[in-house]
Amino acid sequence: MSIGLARLREEPDRIRQGAIDKGEDPAIVDQALALEGQRRQLLGDSDRLKAERNAASKQIGEAIRAGAAPNGPEVAALRQASTDAGTTIAKLDAELAATESQLEELLLRIPNPADPDVPVGDASANQVVRTWGELLPKDAVVDGAAWTRRPHWEVAADLKMFDLERGAKITGSGFPVYTGQGSRLQRALIDFMLDIHTAEHGMTEIWPPALVNAASARGTGQIPDKEDLMYIVTRDELYLVPTAEVPVTNLHRDEIFEADQLPLRYAAYSPCFRREAGAAGKDTRGILRVHQFDKVEMVFFEKPEASTEALEWLTGRAEVILQRLGLAYRVLLMATKDMGFVQAKKYDLEVWAPGVERWLEVSSCSNFRDYQARRMAIRYRPEPGAKPELVHTLNGSGLALARTVAAILETYQQPDGSMTVPEALSPYMRTDRIVRQGAR
């Protein structure tokens, strides 16, 4: 489950309003409350009958010790009462199991209520928290001559950095093939990001599987909410990961930490696979919306009292990468209907792409509070011997590569058709400039 039963009973109005704020049907909360009432009634009836059966068994022994015949009418009546109680208990327990199963399914479909400081509404209610860097114009004057920046797919075509047509031939639309310096740029960005997050930010690197089972997908909230967006290996009942968040968060499913083990902070690279790549005809040129892309993900396990501050720090680590790359960006606090089913609070980082004159999302940084941890039973002991409590989980892209690459191409293109390499990437690329093949 994602919403605890105690919280469901104690805060139904807040949970109901949380569903409304996220554009979900609040009726599911009332359905869950009704099932919880049934569950408690059935459990009470079953426990009462079990106590009566135990009492009847005790009375049988007492009657025999008092001289009643083992096969006499007094003992037979007590045995029949015990048998009848057992039959009723079996029916109640079967009904209880069915009710608990239905309740569990409903609880998985109740969204995580947003934090109080999250703006209520759709994308129009998103708030710009801060911006960084200069927004380069599409049209400029260089050495006295007018120059217009081109979209990234034109720059990449001239520099032979990726091949969309052959990718479509191999797999389908939305599966780019990176070639030459485009391939090197992908590898350089992954190494650069992982190096910063591990060496400077103190995160532990993880190289996770690209496939997960249903329990893992359910644990992080991909199913049942986003199942239609995932690629499924039906023969083996496995899912291709939409993000490294899924396997990395599940590293500690069903585990209990000691307090001194927290926080745990990971950085992981993975290929990412998503079936939905945007509406037909929208953002389909270039690599702005693709079905397969690469991403470095940050995943944190925190004590509840530390997770609010941890989200700010996590978001700042993604910003460090953009600043080192010299890419102008803005940070958005996402509104309730634009933040997702499982997040309590989310920031989006959008980078400026001057060739298409648009903001491109390259990172989402989220605090899930105890929502995912409850699904996965990830807990910690506040002190030795204490009752385990749920941890808080957070994650953020640090960064997603496809749109980051697009922004680099559009920001660092030159009037002569070449592209300068961001200074931070030069050691990884082993060059500071990418030119057309055959050009000097």
C-alpha positions, 0 to 999 in steps of 0.5 A: 500500500502507499497510504497507511491505514491509520492515515486513511482513517485519521486524515480522510479529508486531506487525502481526498483533497490531495486526490482532487488537487492532482486531478484524480477521482476522490471517490476512490478514497471513500471506497477505500474507507468503506473497505477498511470498515469492512476489514475491521468488522470482519477482523473483529468477528473472526477474532471474537469467534476464535476466542469463543472456539478457544474457550469451547476447547478449554471447556471440553478439557474441563468437562472431561476432567470433571467426569463427563464422558468423552463421547457424551452429549455435553462434550459432543455439544461443545465439540460441535460448537467448536466445529461450527465456529471453525467453519464460520471463521474459515468463511470470515477469513476468506472474506477478510483476505478478499477484502484486504486484497481489494483494499490493497489495490485501491490504496495503490491508486490513491495519489500521494497528497502534495506538500502544503507549499505546492501550488494547486492547479495545472501547468499554468500554476507552476512557479519559477523559483530561480534562473541562471545564465544568459538566454542566448538569442536565436538571431545574433550578429557575429563579427558584424554579420547576421547569424541565426542559430539552427535547431540541434538536428541540423547541427547534428546532421552537419557534424554527423553526430546522430542518425535518426533515419537508421535508428528508425529502420533498426527499431522504430521512430524515437530510437536514435543512433548516435555516431562519431562525436555524438557517441563520444559526447554521450559517453563524455556526459555520462562519465562527467556527471557520474564523476561530479556526483561521486567525487564531489557530491559524495554519492555512491555509484550504482550500475543497475539492471535495465529490467525490473520485475513487477514488484519493483515497478509497483514499489516506485509507483510505475504500476499501476499508475504508469504501466501503459508507458512502460515497455513490457517483456511479456514472456518473462513478465519484466519491465524495461526501466523508464529511469534508474530510480526504479531499480536503485530505489528497490535495492533496499526493498524489505530492509531495515536501516539503523539510524547511523546508516542514513542518509544513503545517496546513490548516483546511477546511469541507465538507459531509459525506455518510455513508450509515450513520446509525445503527441503526434506531430509535437516535438518529433523532430530531433531528439527532444522526445524519444523512446530510448535515452540515457540518464544519470539518476540520483536516489536518496534515502533519508530520515523523515525530518531531513527530507525537506532539506535534502530535496533542496540539496538534491536539486542543487546537485543537478544545477551544478551539472548545468552550471558546469556545462554553461547552460542557462536554465530555470527551476520550476516548482511544479503545481499539483496537476503537473507533478505526478501521482507519487510525488509530494513535491517536485522541481523541474529544471528546464534548460534554454535551447536557443536554436528552437527558442524553447525551455527543455526539461532535463531534470525532475527532482522529487520528494516522495515522503514515505509513499514509496517506502511504504510500498517497499517496506523500507524502514529504519530504527530511530535508535537501537532497539526502537520500532522501525519507521518508514524512511523518506525517498527522493530522486532527481535526474542528474541529468537526462542526456537527450535534451541536454545534448540538444541544448549543448548543440544549440548553445555551442554551435558556431557560425562556421558550422563547427561546435565548441565543446563545453570547457568541463567536457573537453578532458572527456571529449579530448577536444575543444571543438567538433568540426565537419568531416573534412573541415579544418 
